[in-house]
Amino acid sequence: MQALTPIPVFTASQVQQAIEKIVRDLLPWLSAQSQLNLLSILEGAKPLARDLTQKLQGLRPDLKIQQHSIRVRGTEGSQLMERREFLDEGLNWDSLGQGPLLIVDDLLDSGKTLSAVRQRIGAGVDLKTAVLIQKYSECLVPVDFRGLELGLRREDLAAKGLKDYWLYGYGMDLDGKFRDLDYVAWVEIR
């Protein structure tokens, strides 16, 4: 990774507005529900899961939210891995099928992580997905709720001589750093 030249993409205010949007979009699905299983994909989705839970409970104090988390390894350094590794650390997969399940992730990039988690959970579960940011416009993985869309196109990046943009902040890291930022920035990968 090159020297850090941060380029802010979404302010803290934009991030919080996006979370409020996700919550508003979630409410009709949860209108008849008394409980929700929320599965956050670590580490990146921790702040999103925390803020979603807080905002949902503010609007629906009667909704019992059961928190779950899973660590899915999808990168080595700044390189995306072809396959995902589950580091579930004692997650009770069977309990996820009891009531509606919301899978929460920070970033939809290749879609491989969400696909792998969905496949691992299997069919027959009332399951929805929420991501803070959808990176590319041509995403092949369906997402039920998204807060922000970058709308990037790979051919546009190639025309600029870029391989990609690496997003960090608000749970996402850059070489293990910057997760605690309340905004999202990026660096160019050439």
Stockholm file with secondary structure:
# STOCKHOLM 1.0

chainA/1-190         MQALTPIPVFTASQVQQAIEKIVRDLLPWLSAQSQLNLLSILEGAKPLARDLTQKLQGLRPDLKIQQHSIRVRGTEGSQLMERREFLDEGLNWDSLGQGPLLIVDDLLDSGKTLSAVRQRIGAGVDLKTAVLIQKYSECLVPVDFRGLELGLRREDLAAKGLKDYWLYGYGMDLDGKFRDLDYVAWVEIR
#=GR chainA/1-190 SS CCCCCCEEEECHHHHHHHHHHHHHHHHHHHTTCSEEEEEEEETTTHHHHHHHHHHHHHHCTTCEEEEEEEEEEEEETTEEEEEEEEECTTCCGGGGGSSCEEEEEEEESSSHHHHHHHHHHCSSSCEEEEEEEEEESSCCSCCSEEEEEEEECHHHHHHTTCSEEEEEBTTBCBTTBCTTCSSEEEEEEC
#=GC SS_cons         CCCCCCEEEECHHHHHHHHHHHHHHHHHHHTTCSEEEEEEEETTTHHHHHHHHHHHHHHCTTCEEEEEEEEEEEEETTEEEEEEEEECTTCCGGGGGSSCEEEEEEEESSSHHHHHHHHHHCSSSCEEEEEEEEEESSCCSCCSEEEEEEEECHHHHHHTTCSEEEEEBTTBCBTTBCTTCSSEEEEEEC
//
